[in-house]
């Protein structure tokens, strides 16, 4: 499913993953296969991509990347938005 989300960056997990969402909403986990732009918590972004179940091992194999599994433990069971476009707002 293609989805666009907008809001502040809540947390930067590693070079490929960050979460977007307002304080009152559930954060959307975003993965940027080519590496996320330099972002800080509080930066406002708009992200478009494909929402899918998040299987860390499958994502690492598909995109030939290594993710910080320890820091991703807090996001277990959440889907991930595989970003195709990121725009600062």
C-alpha positions in Angstrom: 0.0 0.0 0.0 1.4 3.4 -1.0 1.1 6.0 1.8 2.3 9.5 2.5 2.8 10.7 6.1 3.9 14.1 7.4 5.0 15.3 10.8 8.0 15.7 13.0 10.8 13.2 13.3 10.4 11.5 16.7 13.5 9.5 16.8 16.4 8.6 14.5 17.2 4.9 15.0 20.2 4.5 12.7 21.4 5.6 9.2 18.4 3.9 7.5 15.5 4.2 9.9 13.6 6.9 11.7 10.1 7.4 13.1 7.7 10.2 12.2 4.6 11.3 14.2 3.0 13.8 16.4 3.1 13.3 20.2 -0.5 12.3 20.2 -0.2 9.7 17.5 1.5 6.4 16.9 4.8 6.9 15.2 5.3 5.6 11.7 8.6 3.7 11.3 10.4 4.8 8.0 13.1 2.9 6.3 15.3 4.6 3.6 17.1 1.9 1.7 19.7 4.2 0.3 20.3 5.9 3.6 18.3 8.5 5.3 19.1 12.2 4.9 20.6 13.9 7.9 17.6 14.3 10.3 17.2 15.3 13.9 14.3 14.8 16.2 11.8 17.6 15.6 12.6 18.1 11.9 9.4 18.2 9.9 9.2 15.8 6.9 6.8 14.4 4.4 7.5 10.8 3.4 5.9 8.7 0.6 6.5 5.0 0.3 5.1 1.5 0.5 3.8 0.3 3.9 4.5 -3.3 4.7 5.1 -5.7 7.6 8.6 -5.1 9.1 10.8 -8.2 9.1 14.3 -7.0 9.9 16.1 -10.0 8.4 14.1 -9.8 5.2 14.7 -6.0 4.8 18.4 -6.4 5.5 18.7 -9.2 2.8 16.5 -7.3 0.3 18.4 -4.0 0.5 21.8 -5.4 1.5 22.0 -3.2 4.7 22.6 -3.9 8.4 20.1 -2.3 10.8 20.6 -1.6 14.5 18.4 -4.5 15.8 18.9 -3.4 19.5 17.4 0.0 18.8 14.6 -1.4 16.7 13.4 -3.7 19.5 11.1 -0.9 20.7 9.3 -1.0 17.3 8.6 -4.8 17.3 5.4 -5.7 15.5 5.0 -2.3 13.7 4.8 -2.0 9.9 7.5 0.0 8.1 7.2 2.6 5.4 9.8 1.9 2.7 10.5 5.5 1.6 10.6 6.4 -2.1 10.5 10.2 -1.4 11.4 12.4 1.5 10.8 16.1 1.6 11.6 18.5 4.5 8.7 20.7 5.4 
